[in-house]
């Protein structure tokens, strides 16, 4: 093969000057870190492939990762620190040096601290997540309780629901289960590594139940597909529980010896017959019975939850409590093949090793700091949601100034469009004296900031990750940071020098802090750097089964059908100690008068395989895989009734606003439901939700169910 042919084929070797370096993809975060082979010539990336040696993705790569080269070299990269010179929101900036930028940020934060207290400064993390331990430590060292993340709308409420039932979340052990119940997750689009694991399990004979209002690649593989109307998951779970109890196929020994509140729970679910379940959810009673029997009679069964679909309802936590209680009923908690508990090692992931992450993140206890944002309104969040403030309450506190004013927001990868009533949240930001955002691209949030900082991509930095099979990776930069960009951790450490100069660990720098965090594992940075593609642990920690036998991590010490945490709130609406089912606030059942004018259920936010929120919508490769315009999914029968054809312009409206999109006719969406993908700045579906449309327990927005109407418009939306 000639050198020219080898160059054209991008084959590495001395004659072509092409080399391959190991890295990881951090476009999705944090549970789907895929190993990468990055091909370089003359210090420039020319190709990206999945790394065949990596145990998580085994050489596979999704469209987002495959577009990584466009991501790194995109023209919209922020190239230098910027300072606003025009009115806020005008997008007019001037380049400044890093020292000028960091000194200005420090001056603003210290002024706010001296005048209003350190709690007046918000430290916010969006994407990516690798720097979160450092940002939390910065907030705590500075003295602010207000470390906030996008987990205020993603994942944390699912974890809360599990904590309220079990005390500690347990993940699905697919490798050893006989029956998997996937509850509103579509891993073939959102986590292809999990999709491959499902395929392997199905090949060996595992049964699979999928609960999802939509038809998806995952539902096509299911033995039973249950399609509840959005927001009725709790009623479906309760009717399955009714069936399991009435047919006496629950684990009576487990329930008698390890649970609390079963008799009251049993009495409550007695009225949720499969026939009533059909009435409430639209799922045929026969299918409810079949799914309940399949799950309850399997030798081992587990539940695969999702980060947000079920909890993106105003009844979300209660719905998911009812779902997870099916694992409690059948004794499938903290056992192999069930929902097994493995303590997190680093960045939410169980990596079969011990670290000092928690100790690193919390140099000061919350008890020494002011109340967090949302403390009065979301007390359960404050009690069990991992020490974060509830960022959905930021707009209200900005407007009211109570219980104290907020003056500065230091954001990393922040996207204001993730809030319901995103335009209303944007208006509330005017009350801040300083808005800072670090990001890779000049986003809409950056354009409305006072200081913008250029962050680099994961291919230009080092970051520590671990995987549940006992694999750990400390990636190395494959290229130098482009332009004047820096890693988020370097930015945080440089801010720490100005905001909390006496912090003993920040003084030592990134490598030393990693060694400190890793010390209980026996690993060191030097050792990990010798294997940039990652390595298996020599002595992985495999926790035992049934750890609840020595006491569950709930106030009662048992797995709880009736929550002792929620009991404290006196059965106030939404906080019932039993998993009481109430329909979503804006739904045909709860708001029948509104439903007359707005007859469709609006369901938003499910992912496409080529997009993750709004992060890669601007890449030509990913956009080419779907029509280059915002579109709403409409069932063909609904479209025929309304005389709507494919690509017709639509006005999608709720009582709180409207957007113009195009129609995408698909049977993936059920009749009576309109589905809209988020992430489009030109048609921001989150503007259609009122800012106060929140779950009372978690504070999560009701993005997956509201009421809407659709109208055909003459001109197609641009």
C-alpha positions in Angstrom: 0.0 0.0 0.0 1.5 3.3 -1.0 2.1 6.2 1.4 -0.6 8.3 -0.4 -3.1 5.5 0.0 -2.2 5.1 3.7 -2.5 8.8 4.3 -5.9 8.9 2.5 -7.1 6.0 4.7 -5.7 7.8 7.8 -3.6 4.8 8.8 -1.1 5.5 11.6 2.6 4.9 11.2 6.0 6.6 10.8 5.5 7.0 7.1 2.2 8.9 7.4 3.0 10.9 10.5 -0.3 9.8 11.9 -0.5 8.8 15.6 -3.3 7.5 17.8 -3.9 8.7 21.3 -6.3 7.4 23.9 -9.0 9.6 25.4 -12.6 9.7 26.4 -15.8 11.4 25.2 -17.5 13.7 27.7 -20.3 15.0 25.5 -22.7 12.8 27.4 -22.3 12.9 31.2 -21.5 11.2 33.5 -22.6 7.5 33.1 -21.7 7.1 29.5 -18.0 7.9 29.1 -16.8 6.1 26.0 -13.2 5.4 25.3 -11.8 7.0 22.2 -9.0 6.5 19.7 -8.1 9.9 18.5 -6.0 10.1 15.3 -3.7 13.0 14.9 -1.4 14.5 12.3 0.7 17.5 12.9 -0.9 17.9 16.3 -4.4 18.2 14.7 -7.3 15.7 15.1 -8.1 14.1 11.8 -10.4 11.2 12.9 -12.1 9.8 16.1 -13.1 6.2 16.6 -14.4 4.3 19.6 -11.7 2.4 21.5 -12.1 -1.3 21.0 -10.1 -2.0 24.2 -12.4 0.1 26.4 -14.7 -2.2 28.4 -17.6 0.3 28.4 -18.2 1.0 24.7 -16.0 -1.8 23.2 -15.3 0.2 20.1 -18.8 1.5 19.5 -19.4 5.2 19.3 -22.6 7.3 18.9 -23.2 10.1 16.4 -22.3 12.7 19.0 -18.9 11.2 19.7 -18.3 10.6 16.0 -18.8 14.3 15.4 -16.1 15.2 18.0 -13.7 16.7 15.5 -16.4 19.2 14.4 -17.1 19.8 18.1 -13.5 20.7 18.9 -12.8 22.8 15.8 -16.1 24.5 15.5 -15.9 28.2 14.5 -18.2 29.2 17.4 -15.5 28.3 20.0 -14.9 31.0 22.6 -11.3 32.0 22.0 -10.4 34.4 24.8 -11.9 35.7 28.0 -14.5 38.4 27.2 -15.9 41.3 29.1 -19.3 42.9 28.3 -19.1 46.4 27.0 -22.6 47.0 25.7 -25.9 46.6 27.6 -26.4 43.2 29.2 -27.8 40.9 26.5 -26.5 42.9 23.6 -23.8 40.3 23.0 -21.2 43.1 22.7 -17.9 42.1 24.3 -14.2 43.0 24.3 -11.3 40.5 24.8 -9.5 40.7 28.1 -6.6 38.7 29.7 -7.2 35.8 32.0 -5.9 37.9 35.0 -8.2 40.7 34.2 -11.2 38.3 33.9 -10.4 36.4 37.1 -9.6 39.6 39.1 -12.9 41.1 38.0 -14.8 38.0 39.0 -13.0 37.9 42.4 -13.7 41.6 43.0 -17.4 41.1 42.3 -17.7 38.1 44.5 -15.8 39.7 47.4 -17.9 42.8 47.2 -21.0 40.8 47.4 -19.6 38.7 50.3 -18.7 41.8 52.3 -22.1 43.5 51.7 -24.5 40.6 51.7 -22.6 37.5 52.9 -21.0 34.7 50.9 -24.5 33.1 50.4 -25.3 35.9 47.9 -22.9 34.2 45.4 -24.3 31.2 43.4 -21.9 28.6 42.0 -23.6 26.7 39.2 -22.6 23.7 37.2 -24.2 22.6 34.0 -22.3 20.4 31.5 -19.8 18.8 31.7 -19.6 17.4 35.2 -16.0 16.3 35.7 -15.2 19.5 37.6 -18.1 19.3 40.0 -16.1 18.2 43.1 -13.9 21.2 42.6 -16.7 23.7 42.1 -18.5 22.4 45.2 -15.3 22.8 47.2 -14.9 26.3 45.9 -18.4 27.3 47.0 -17.9 25.7 50.4 -14.5 27.2 51.0 -15.8 30.6 50.0 -18.6 30.2 52.5 -21.6 29.9 50.1 -24.2 27.1 50.6 -25.4 27.8 47.1 -23.7 25.2 45.0 -26.3 24.4 42.3 -26.3 22.1 39.3 -28.5 21.0 36.4 -29.3 18.0 38.7 -32.1 20.3 40.0 -33.9 19.1 36.8 -32.1 15.8 36.1 -31.5 12.6 38.0 -31.6 13.8 41.6 -35.4 13.4 42.0 -35.1 9.8 40.8 -32.4 9.3 43.4 -34.7 11.0 46.0 -37.5 8.6 45.2 -35.2 5.6 45.8 -33.8 7.1 48.9 -37.3 7.6 50.3 -38.1 4.0 49.8 -34.8 2.2 50.3 -32.4 4.7 51.9 -29.9 4.2 49.1 -30.4 3.9 45.3 -29.8 0.6 43.6 -29.0 0.1 40.0 -30.3 -2.7 37.7 -28.1 -5.7 37.7 -28.8 -6.7 34.0 -26.0 -9.2 33.8 -27.8 -11.5 36.4 -31.5 -10.7 36.1 -34.2 -12.8 34.6 -36.6 -9.9 34.1 -35.8 -6.3 33.4 -38.5 -3.6 33.7 -37.3 -0.5 31.8 -39.4 2.4 33.2 -39.4 5.3 30.7 -35.8 5.0 29.5 -34.6 4.5 25.9 -31.0 3.5 26.2 -30.6 2.8 22.5 -30.8 6.6 22.1 -29.4 7.8 25.4 -26.7 5.3 26.5 -25.7 2.9 23.7 -23.5 0.9 26.1 -26.6 0.0 28.1 -28.4 -0.8 24.9 -25.7 -3.3 24.0 -26.0 -4.8 27.5 -29.7 -5.3 27.0 -29.1 -7.1 23.7 -26.7 -9.5 25.5 -29.2 -10.2 28.3 -32.0 -10.7 25.9 -29.9 -13.2 23.9 -29.4 -15.3 27.0 -33.1 -15.4 27.7 -33.9 -12.4 29.9 -37.5 -11.1 29.7 -38.1 -7.4 29.3 -41.0 -5.1 30.1 -40.9 -1.5 28.9 -43.0 1.3 30.3 -43.1 4.2 27.9 -45.8 6.3 26.3 -43.8 6.4 23.1 -42.7 3.7 20.7 -38.9 3.6 20.7 -36.1 1.2 19.7 -36.3 -0.1 23.3 -40.0 -0.8 23.2 -39.5 -2.7 20.0 -37.4 -5.2 21.9 -39.8 -5.7 24.8 -41.8 -8.8 25.5 -44.5 -6.4 27.0 -44.8 -2.7 26.2 -47.0 -0.7 28.6 -48.0 2.7 27.2 -49.4 4.9 30.0 -50.6 8.4 29.4 -47.8 10.8 30.4 -47.9 11.5 34.2 -49.9 8.4 35.2 -46.9 6.1 36.0 -47.8 6.1 39.7 -51.3 4.8 39.0 -49.9 2.1 36.7 -47.4 1.0 39.4 -50.1 0.9 42.1 -52.3 -1.3 39.9 -49.4 -3.7 39.3 -48.9 -3.8 43.1 -52.6 -4.5 43.6 -52.3 -7.5 41.3 -49.1 -8.8 42.9 -50.6 -8.5 46.4 -54.0 -9.9 45.5 -52.5 -12.9 43.8 -50.1 -13.4 46.7 -47.0 -13.4 44.5 -45.1 -10.9 46.6 -42.1 -11.8 48.8 -44.0 -12.1 52.1 -40.9 -13.0 54.1 -38.9 -9.9 52.8 -41.9 -7.7 53.4 -42.5 -9.0 56.9 -38.9 -8.7 58.1 -37.4 -5.7 56.3 -40.2 -3.2 55.5 -42.2 -0.5 57.2 -45.8 0.6 56.5 -46.9 -2.4 54.4 -50.3 -2.8 55.9 -51.3 0.8 55.2 -49.8 0.6 51.7 -51.7 -2.6 51.0 -54.9 -1.0 52.1 -54.2 2.0 49.8 -53.4 -0.1 46.7 -56.5 -2.2 47.3 -58.6 0.2 45.2 -56.1 0.3 42.3 -57.4 -2.8 40.5 -56.1 -3.4 37.0 -59.4 -2.1 35.7 -59.0 1.1 37.5 -55.4 1.2 36.3 -56.7 1.0 32.7 -59.2 3.8 33.4 -56.4 6.1 34.8 -53.6 5.2 32.5 -55.0 3.9 29.3 -53.1 0.6 29.6 -55.3 -2.4 29.1 -56.0 -4.3 32.3 -54.9 -7.6 30.7 -51.5 -6.0 30.0 -51.1 -4.7 33.5 -51.8 -8.2 34.8 -49.4 -9.9 32.4 -46.6 -7.4 33.3 -47.2 -7.8 37.0 -47.0 -11.5 36.8 -43.9 -11.5 34.6 -42.1 -9.2 37.0 -43.2 -10.8 40.3 -42.7 -14.4 39.3 -39.2 -14.0 37.9 -36.5 -15.6 40.0 -34.7 -12.2 39.9 -36.1 -9.0 38.5 -34.9 -5.4 38.4 -36.1 -2.0 37.4 -34.1 0.3 35.0 -35.2 3.9 35.8 -34.4 7.0 33.9 -32.8 10.3 35.0 -35.8 12.5 34.4 -38.9 11.4 32.4 -41.0 10.1 35.3 -39.9 12.8 37.7 -40.6 15.6 35.2 -44.2 15.7 36.4 -45.8 17.6 39.2 -46.4 14.2 40.8 -43.0 12.8 39.8 -41.4 11.7 43.1 -44.6 10.0 44.3 -44.9 8.3 40.9 -41.4 6.9 41.1 -41.8 5.9 44.7 -44.7 3.7 43.6 -42.6 2.2 40.9 -39.6 1.4 43.1 -41.9 -0.2 45.7 -42.5 -3.0 43.1 -38.8 -4.0 43.8 -39.5 -3.9 47.5 -42.7 -6.0 47.1 -40.8 -8.7 45.3 -37.7 -8.7 47.4 -35.5 -7.6 44.5 -33.6 -4.9 46.3 -29.9 -5.1 47.0 -29.5 -8.6 45.6 -27.7 -9.9 42.5 -30.1 -9.7 39.5 -32.2 -7.1 41.3 -31.6 -3.4 42.0 -28.2 -3.8 43.6 -26.6 -1.1 45.8 -23.0 -0.2 45.1 -21.7 3.0 46.8 -20.5 5.7 44.4 -16.8 6.0 44.0 -16.4 9.2 42.0 -18.8 11.5 40.1 -21.9 9.5 40.9 -20.5 6.3 39.5 -19.8 3.1 41.4 -16.3 2.2 40.5 -15.5 -0.6 43.0 -13.0 1.6 44.8 -13.0 4.0 47.8 -12.1 7.7 47.4 -12.3 10.9 49.5 -14.6 12.7 47.1 -17.1 13.6 49.8 -14.5 14.9 52.2 -12.9 16.9 49.4 -16.1 18.5 48.3 -17.2 19.6 51.8 -14.5 21.5 53.7 -17.2 23.2 55.7 -20.4 21.5 56.9 -23.7 22.9 55.7 -24.7 23.4 59.3 -22.2 26.3 59.5 -23.5 28.0 56.4 -26.7 30.0 55.6 -29.8 28.2 54.3 -29.6 27.1 50.7 -31.7 28.5 47.9 -35.1 26.8 48.2 -34.7 25.6 51.8 -38.2 26.8 52.9 -40.1 25.5 49.9 -38.3 22.2 49.3 -37.4 20.8 52.7 -37.2 17.2 51.5 -34.8 18.2 48.8 -32.7 19.8 51.4 -32.7 16.7 53.6 -31.8 14.1 51.1 -30.6 15.6 47.8 -26.9 15.5 48.2 -26.3 18.9 49.7 -27.2 21.0 46.7 -29.4 24.0 46.5 -32.5 23.7 44.4 -31.8 25.9 41.4 -35.4 26.0 40.2 -36.0 28.4 43.1 -33.3 30.9 41.9 -35.8 33.0 39.9 -38.2 33.4 42.8 -35.4 34.4 45.2 -34.0 36.8 42.7 -37.3 38.5 42.4 -38.2 38.6 46.1 -34.7 39.0 47.7 -35.9 36.6 50.4 -34.6 35.2 52.7 -31.5 37.1 51.4 -30.5 38.8 48.1 -28.5 37.0 45.4 -25.9 39.2 43.8 -23.5 37.0 41.7 -23.8 33.9 39.6 -20.6 32.0 38.6 -21.6 29.5 36.0 -19.8 26.7 34.3 -21.7 25.4 31.2 -24.9 27.0 32.4 -27.9 27.1 30.1 -30.7 29.4 31.2 -33.1 27.6 28.8 -33.2 24.6 31.1 -35.6 26.5 33.5 -39.4 26.4 32.9 -40.5 29.8 31.8 -37.0 30.3 30.6 -37.6 33.9 29.4 -39.0 34.7 32.8 -35.9 33.3 34.4 -33.8 35.4 32.1 -35.6 38.5 33.2 -34.9 37.7 36.8 -31.2 37.5 36.1 -31.3 41.3 35.7 -31.3 41.5 39.5 -27.7 40.2 39.6 -24.7 42.4 39.8 -22.5 39.9 38.1 -23.1 37.0 35.7 -20.2 34.8 34.7 -20.3 31.8 32.4 -17.5 29.5 31.3 -18.3 27.4 28.2 -16.9 26.0 25.1 -19.2 27.8 22.7 -20.8 31.3 22.7 -24.2 30.1 23.9 -27.3 32.2 24.5 -26.4 32.3 28.2 -22.9 33.5 27.4 -24.3 36.3 25.3 -26.2 37.5 28.3 -23.3 37.3 30.7 -21.0 40.0 32.0 -17.8 37.9 31.8 -17.4 34.9 29.5 -14.6 32.4 30.0 -13.3 30.0 27.3 -13.3 26.4 28.5 -11.7 23.6 26.6 -13.1 20.2 25.5 -12.4 16.8 27.1 -9.8 16.2 24.3 -7.8 19.2 25.5 -7.7 18.4 29.2 -7.2 15.6 31.7 -10.1 14.2 33.7 -10.7 11.3 36.1 -13.5 8.8 35.4 -14.5 5.4 36.7 -16.8 2.6 35.5 -19.0 0.1 37.4 -16.9 -2.9 36.2 -13.9 -1.6 38.2 -12.3 0.3 35.5 -10.7 3.7 36.1 -9.3 6.2 33.6 -7.3 9.4 33.9 -7.3 10.8 30.4 -4.5 13.0 29.1 -4.9 15.9 26.6 -4.5 14.7 23.0 -4.0 18.2 21.8 -3.1 21.5 23.6 -6.1 23.7 24.5 -7.1 25.7 21.5 -6.8 29.5 21.5 -6.7 30.7 25.1 -9.2 28.1 26.5 -8.5 26.4 29.8 -9.9 23.4 31.6 -12.7 24.2 34.0 -10.7 22.8 36.9 -7.8 25.1 36.1 -10.2 28.0 36.1 -11.7 27.0 39.4 -8.3 26.6 41.0 -7.2 30.0 39.8 -10.4 31.5 41.2 -9.7 29.7 44.5 -6.4 31.6 44.7 -8.4 34.8 44.8 -11.5 33.8 46.7 -10.2 31.4 49.3 -6.4 31.6 49.2 -6.0 29.7 52.5 -7.6 26.5 51.2 -4.9 23.9 51.9 -5.8 21.6 49.0 -6.4 24.1 46.3 -3.0 25.5 47.0 -1.4 22.3 45.9 -3.0 22.2 42.4 -4.9 19.7 40.3 -2.5 16.7 40.4 -2.0 16.8 44.1 -5.8 17.1 44.8 -6.4 14.0 42.6 -3.8 12.1 44.6 -5.5 13.2 47.8 -9.0 12.1 46.6 -7.7 8.8 45.3 -5.5 7.9 48.3 -8.0 5.3 49.9 -8.0 3.4 46.6 -4.2 3.1 46.5 -4.1 4.6 43.0 -1.9 7.6 42.1 -1.9 10.1 39.2 1.6 8.8 38.2 0.3 5.2 37.9 -2.9 6.2 36.0 -1.0 8.4 33.5 0.9 5.3 32.4 -2.4 3.9 31.1 -4.2 6.9 29.4 -6.8 4.5 28.0 -7.7 3.3 31.5 -7.0 0.3 33.6 -8.8 -2.4 35.6 -8.4 -2.2 39.4 -6.1 -4.8 40.9 -8.3 -5.2 44.0 -11.8 -4.1 43.2 -14.2 -3.8 46.1 -17.3 -6.0 45.6 -19.9 -5.1 48.2 -22.1 -7.9 49.7 -25.8 -8.4 49.0 -28.6 -7.5 51.4 -26.8 -4.7 53.2 -30.2 -3.6 54.5 -30.1 -6.5 57.0 -27.9 -4.4 59.2 -30.3 -1.5 58.9 -31.5 0.4 55.8 -30.4 4.0 55.5 -33.9 5.3 56.3 -35.1 6.8 59.6 -36.9 3.6 60.4 -33.9 1.4 59.5 -36.2 -0.5 57.1 -37.4 -0.3 53.5 -40.4 2.0 53.6 -43.7 1.7 51.9 -44.7 4.6 54.1 -42.1 7.3 54.2 -41.0 8.5 57.7 -39.3 11.5 56.0 -42.6 12.6 54.4 -44.6 11.8 57.5 -43.1 14.9 59.1 -45.0 17.1 56.8 -48.4 16.2 58.0 -49.9 14.8 54.8 -49.9 18.2 53.2 -50.8 18.0 49.5 -48.1 16.3 47.5 -46.1 15.2 50.6 -48.2 12.2 51.5 -46.3 9.5 53.3 -47.9 6.7 51.2 -47.3 6.9 47.4 -50.5 8.6 46.8 -51.5 9.1 43.1 -52.6 12.5 42.0 -52.8 13.4 38.3 -50.5 16.1 37.0 -51.6 19.6 37.9 -52.4 20.5 34.2 -53.9 17.3 32.8 -57.3 16.2 31.5 -58.1 14.6 34.9 -57.0 17.5 37.1 -57.8 20.5 34.9 -60.8 19.5 32.7 -61.8 23.1 31.9 -58.3 23.9 30.6 -58.4 20.7 28.6 -61.4 21.9 26.6 -59.3 24.6 25.1 -56.0 22.8 25.3 -56.9 19.2 24.5 -53.5 17.7 23.9 -50.9 16.5 26.5 -47.6 18.2 25.9 -44.6 15.9 26.5 -41.1 17.3 26.1 -37.4 16.5 26.3 -36.8 12.9 25.3 -33.5 12.5 23.5 -32.6 11.7 19.9 -29.4 9.7 19.4 -27.5 12.5 17.7 -28.3 15.2 20.3 -27.7 15.8 24.0 -29.8 18.7 25.1 -28.5 21.7 23.0 -24.9 20.7 23.0 -24.3 19.5 19.5 -27.3 20.9 17.7 -25.0 23.3 15.8 -22.8 20.6 14.3 -23.4 19.9 10.6 -23.0 16.1 11.0 -25.5 15.7 13.8 -28.0 18.2 12.3 -27.9 16.3 9.0 -29.4 13.3 10.7 -32.7 15.1 11.3 -34.5 17.9 9.5 -32.7 21.1 10.2 -35.6 22.8 12.0 -37.6 22.4 15.2 -40.5 20.0 14.9 -43.2 18.6 17.1 -44.1 14.9 16.9 -47.9 14.4 16.2 -49.7 11.1 15.8 -50.9 10.6 12.2 -54.5 10.1 13.3 -54.5 13.4 15.2 -52.9 15.0 12.1 -55.6 13.7 9.8 -58.3 15.0 12.0 -56.7 18.4 12.1 -55.8 18.4 8.4 -52.1 18.6 9.2 -49.5 17.2 6.8 -45.8 16.4 7.2 -43.7 19.6 7.6 -46.7 21.8 7.9 -46.2 24.8 10.1 -47.7 24.5 13.5 -48.4 26.9 16.3 -47.9 24.9 19.6 -49.6 26.8 22.4 -50.2 26.5 26.2 -51.9 29.0 28.4 -48.4 30.5 29.0 -47.1 31.0 25.5 -46.7 29.6 22.0 -43.9 28.7 19.6 -43.9 27.9 15.9 -42.6 24.6 14.7 -43.1 22.1 11.9 -45.2 18.9 12.1 -43.5 15.6 12.2 -46.0 12.8 11.8 -45.0 9.6 13.6 -46.7 6.7 15.4 -43.9 6.9 18.0 -46.1 9.4 19.9 -49.5 8.2 21.1 -52.8 9.8 20.1 -53.7 12.8 22.1 -50.1 13.6 22.9 -47.8 16.1 21.2 -44.0 15.6 21.8 -41.5 18.3 21.4 -37.7 17.9 21.6 -36.0 20.6 23.6 -32.7 22.3 22.8 -33.9 24.7 20.0 -33.2 28.3 20.8 -35.4 29.3 17.9 -38.4 27.4 19.4 -37.7 27.0 23.1 -40.4 24.7 24.4 -39.6 25.5 28.0 -41.2 29.0 27.4 -44.5 27.2 27.3 -44.4 26.2 31.0 -45.0 28.5 33.9 -42.0 28.8 36.2 -43.9 27.5 39.2 -45.0 24.3 37.5 -42.9 22.1 39.9 -43.1 18.9 41.9 -43.6 19.9 45.5 -41.2 17.4 46.9 -38.2 17.7 44.5 -38.8 21.0 42.8 -38.5 19.4 39.4 -40.4 21.0 36.5 -43.4 19.3 34.9 -41.8 19.2 31.5 -43.4 15.8 30.6 -47.0 16.7 31.0 -49.0 19.9 30.6 -51.9 20.8 28.3 -51.5 22.3 24.9 -53.2 22.8 21.5 -51.8 22.7 18.0 -53.0 24.8 15.1 -51.9 24.6 11.5 -50.4 27.8 10.2 -50.2 28.7 6.5 -46.4 29.5 6.4 -44.0 26.8 7.6 -42.0 27.7 10.6 -38.4 28.8 9.7 
